[in-house]
Amino acid sequence: MSVFLERQKVRKQKAVIRSMRRLKRTVTSFLIVGSGCALLYAAYLVIFSSPLFAVREILVRGTWKHIDADALAKLSGVEVGTNLFALDVETVQQRLHENVWIRRAAVRRHPPHTLLIFVEEYEPAAIVAADKLFFIDAEGVVFKLVEAADEKGYPVLTGMAATDDERLRQALEIATTADRMSPLGHAVIAEVNYHEVRGYSLVIDTGSPIAILVGNNDIEERLRNLKMVEEDIRSRGRIWYIVANDPERIVVRYKG
């Protein structure tokens, strides 16, 4: 055989060897990738389908007065035996917010078997008397219709729509300030009313209702002025109403 033909034969043999090596590397890579995918799929089945992570306990935590923990667990829609990692926690949170008392809700997985539900309820600060009665919290959020079984010992906000956010927040602030300053002794703040002409007025309960007109401006100062002379005012008889919206004077009308 000539030297030329011998060299061609050697080159062909080397090319075959290189091709076999490439094929071996490719097959090895496919085997590694395939094994990895198989392991990932097996892990997926274990995590999302296996009873190893089945829900056995639903714990409801938080602070509440009007909410029943068992009812919330039922409202979550999560059943014992459901895979913990297959749960859509956002959907569960949305279900919890169907309870009108729920202000905030958070759902957390606690492997291997526990679902934790944290809730915070609305705390009524007053009742808005509009076309219907609504509860409103201290931040001015109107959140629930007042029902017959609900506790009703809260100040009532009148003369404002349930959608009048700014007026409602001002009325709440006035009620809070008046309660803190306690005009005319330790009277209960029964009502805060708004009138387009007269502005804000309070109704306080000292055994009988007393109306106090405080106007639109510098209301804390008006209440402070009233506090300074309350002993003199109370000593003169049974009060019917007080006009305290003038910074220069306080007018008191007495009963009979």
C-alpha positions in Angstrom: 0.0 0.0 0.0 1.3 3.4 -0.9 2.2 6.0 1.7 -0.7 8.2 0.5 -3.3 5.5 0.9 -1.9 4.6 4.3 -2.2 8.2 5.5 -5.8 8.4 4.2 -6.7 5.3 6.1 -5.2 6.7 9.3 -7.1 10.0 8.9 -10.4 8.1 8.4 -9.7 6.0 11.6 -9.0 9.2 13.6 -12.2 10.8 12.3 -14.2 7.8 13.3 -12.6 7.9 16.8 -13.4 11.6 17.2 -17.0 11.0 16.1 -17.3 8.2 18.6 -16.0 10.4 21.4 -18.4 13.2 20.5 -21.3 10.7 20.5 -20.1 9.3 23.9 -20.0 12.9 25.4 -23.5 13.6 23.9 -25.0 10.4 25.3 -23.4 11.0 28.7 -24.8 14.6 28.8 -28.3 13.3 27.9 -28.0 10.7 30.6 -27.0 13.3 33.2 -29.7 15.7 32.2 -32.3 12.9 32.1 -31.2 11.7 35.5 -31.5 15.2 36.8 -35.0 15.7 35.3 -36.0 12.4 36.8 -34.8 13.4 40.2 -36.5 16.8 39.9 -39.8 15.1 38.9 -39.5 12.7 41.8 -38.9 15.6 44.2 -41.9 17.4 42.7 -44.1 14.4 43.3 -42.8 14.0 46.9 -43.4 17.7 47.6 -46.6 18.4 45.8 -48.3 15.0 45.9 -47.0 13.0 48.7 -48.9 12.5 52.0 -45.6 13.4 53.7 -46.7 17.1 53.4 -50.5 16.6 53.9 -52.2 19.2 56.1 -53.1 17.8 59.5 -53.6 21.0 61.5 -54.9 24.5 60.7 -53.9 27.0 63.4 -55.6 30.4 63.6 -53.6 33.0 65.4 -54.1 36.8 66.0 -56.2 39.1 68.2 -59.9 39.2 67.7 -63.2 39.7 69.5 -65.8 39.1 66.9 -64.3 36.3 64.9 -64.6 32.5 65.5 -61.4 30.6 64.9 -63.1 27.4 63.8 -65.3 29.4 61.4 -62.2 31.0 59.9 -60.5 27.6 59.5 -63.6 26.5 57.6 -63.8 29.7 55.6 -60.2 29.1 54.4 -61.5 26.2 52.3 -58.5 24.1 53.2 -59.3 20.5 54.1 -57.2 18.1 56.2 -55.2 15.9 53.8 -54.6 18.7 51.3 -51.0 18.9 50.2 -49.4 21.8 52.0 -47.3 23.0 49.0 -50.1 22.6 46.5 -52.1 25.3 48.3 -52.5 28.7 46.7 -52.0 30.9 49.8 -53.2 34.0 48.1 -56.5 32.4 47.2 -56.9 31.3 50.9 -56.2 34.9 52.0 -58.9 36.2 49.6 -61.4 33.7 51.1 -60.6 34.8 54.6 -61.3 38.4 53.7 -64.9 37.4 52.9 -65.4 37.8 56.6 -66.2 41.5 57.0 -64.4 41.7 60.4 -61.1 40.7 58.8 -58.8 43.7 58.4 -55.7 41.7 57.5 -55.0 38.1 56.9 -51.8 36.2 56.2 -51.4 32.5 55.5 -48.1 30.6 56.0 -47.0 27.0 55.4 -45.3 25.3 58.3 -44.0 22.0 57.1 -44.5 19.2 57.4 -48.2 19.3 58.4 -49.4 22.7 59.6 -51.1 25.6 57.9 -50.8 28.9 59.9 -53.5 31.6 59.6 -52.8 35.0 61.1 -55.7 37.5 61.3 -56.3 41.0 62.6 -59.8 42.2 62.9 -61.3 45.7 62.5 -61.9 47.5 65.8 -64.9 49.8 65.6 -64.2 53.4 66.7 -67.7 54.8 65.9 -70.9 54.2 64.1 -71.8 56.2 60.9 -75.5 57.0 60.8 -76.1 57.6 57.1 -78.8 55.9 55.0 -77.9 52.9 57.1 -75.7 52.3 60.2 -72.0 51.3 59.5 -69.1 50.6 61.7 -66.0 52.7 61.1 -62.5 52.1 62.5 -60.0 54.7 63.9 -58.4 55.1 60.5 -61.6 56.1 58.9 -62.4 52.8 57.2 -66.1 52.1 56.9 -66.1 48.3 57.0 -69.4 46.8 58.1 -73.2 47.2 58.4 -74.3 47.3 62.0 -76.5 44.3 62.8 -79.0 43.7 65.6 -76.6 41.4 67.5 -73.6 43.8 67.3 -72.4 45.9 70.2 -73.5 49.5 69.7 -71.8 51.4 72.5 -69.8 53.7 70.3 -70.0 57.4 69.3 -72.4 58.1 66.4 -71.3 60.2 63.5 -74.2 62.1 61.9 -74.7 64.5 59.1 -72.1 62.8 56.9 -72.3 60.2 54.1 -70.5 56.9 54.6 -68.3 57.8 51.6 -67.3 61.3 52.9 -63.8 60.2 54.0 -62.5 63.6 55.0 -65.5 64.6 57.1 -65.5 61.2 58.8 -61.8 61.4 59.7 -62.3 64.9 61.1 -65.3 63.7 63.1 -63.3 60.8 64.5 -60.5 63.1 65.5 -63.0 65.4 67.3 -64.5 62.5 69.2 -61.0 61.3 70.2 -59.9 64.8 71.3 -63.1 65.3 73.3 -62.8 62.0 75.0 -59.2 62.7 76.0 -60.0 66.2 77.2 -63.2 65.2 79.0 -65.2 68.4 78.8 -67.8 68.7 81.6 -66.3 65.9 83.6 -66.1 62.3 82.5 -69.0 62.5 80.1 -69.5 59.9 77.4 -69.1 61.2 73.8 -72.5 60.1 72.3 -72.5 61.9 69.0 -70.5 64.1 66.6 -72.6 65.9 64.1 -71.6 67.9 61.0 -73.7 70.8 59.6 -72.7 72.7 56.5 -73.4 76.1 58.2 -72.7 75.5 61.9 -69.8 73.1 61.4 -69.2 70.3 64.0 -71.0 69.8 67.3 -70.8 67.2 70.0 -73.5 65.6 72.1 -72.1 64.3 75.4 -74.0 62.3 77.9 -73.7 63.3 81.6 -76.9 61.6 82.6 -78.8 63.7 80.1 -77.6 64.8 76.7 -75.7 68.2 76.3 -75.0 69.6 72.8 -71.7 71.5 72.4 -71.2 73.5 69.1 -67.5 73.7 68.3 -67.6 74.9 64.7 -65.0 74.2 62.0 -61.7 75.6 63.1 -59.4 75.2 66.1 -61.7 72.7 67.7 -59.1 71.5 70.2 -58.6 75.1 71.4 -62.4 75.5 71.7 -62.6 72.4 73.9 -59.6 73.6 75.9 -61.3 77.0 76.6 -64.4 75.1 77.7 -62.4 72.9 80.0 -61.0 76.0 81.7 -64.4 77.3 82.8 -66.3 74.0 83.1 -66.6 74.2 86.9 -68.2 77.6 86.8 -70.5 76.4 84.0 -71.6 73.3 85.8 -72.2 75.2 89.1 -75.0 77.4 87.5 -77.5 74.7 86.8 -78.6 72.0 84.4 -77.0 72.6 81.0 -79.1 72.3 77.8 -76.5 73.3 75.2 -73.2 75.2 74.8 -72.1 77.4 72.0 -68.3 77.3 72.0 -67.4 78.1 68.4 -66.4 81.7 69.2 -62.8 82.1 70.5 -63.9 85.2 72.5 -66.8 83.8 74.4 -68.8 80.7 75.4 -72.6 80.8 75.5 -74.5 78.4 77.8 -78.2 77.8 77.7 -79.6 76.2 80.9 -82.7 74.1 81.4 -85.8 75.6 83.0 
